[in-house]
Every structure is written in structure tokens, then in C-alpha cells.
Amino acid sequence: MDVIKISLLGIVAVLPAILLKNIKNEYAVLMSIAVMLIIFGFAVARIQVVVDTINRLLVGINIETRYVVIILKMLGITYVAEFSAAICRDAGFGAVASQIEIFAKISLLVTGIPIINALISMIGDTL
């Protein structure tokens, strides 16, 4: 049900922003940013539930926690980059948004190197 509430919040915020866009574009962008921050706050609260669940699952499994931390960092990079790129696009700066997305992709690759190394090592050990 929270998805419906957040979706309605977005729609209710967008309607006045559409009207404001023709009058004062700056106010429409600020309204968009404010709503995005509120929704992002709800998303961060949901991420805590995921982290707690993963921690409970890791208690009985023999997996190095550093790999899980890396995956969670990658998830965070993805969310922050998407959030920032959306704000830039709403403000009319599509080129900046594209550069944020490119940097995020490269950051994901760099952050995931330890997992790639461990995977290659495991494959090498089995051969």
C-alpha cells in the first residue's frame, strides 16, 4: 500500500508543478526536488529493512560480509545516481544527468572489482 501512497504523492505534486512550469519554472523544479527528497527518504527507510533481513540471513551462512557490504554500496550508488540524474533532467540539464549516470556505471564497476576477483578465483580453484 505504500507504493500507492508514494505514487499518489508524486501525482499530486506533479499537477501543480505542471501549472507552475508555465508561470515560474524555478518553482516547479523546486517543488519537484522537494517531492523527490520526500520519496527518497521513504526509500532509504525501506533499504534499512533490506539490510536487516540480509544481516539475519548471513548469521547462518558462511559468506564473507565484505561482499554483502560491497553489494549494498553498489545499490546505494545506483539509487543516489538515479536520484541526482532525475533532478538534473527535471531542471533541464540532460547532459549533466548523462554524465552522472556514466560516472555511476564506472563507480559500480570499480566497486565490484573485489567480487569479480573472488569469482574468478573460485572458478580457477575448481578447474
Secondary structure, 3 states (H helix, E strand, C coil): CHHHHHHHHHHHHHHHHHHHHHHCHHHHHHHHHHHHHHHHHHHHHHHHHHHHHHHHHHCCCCCCHHHHHHHHHHHHHHHHHHHHHHHHHHCCCHHHHHHHHHHHHHHHHHHCHHHHHHHHHHHHHHC
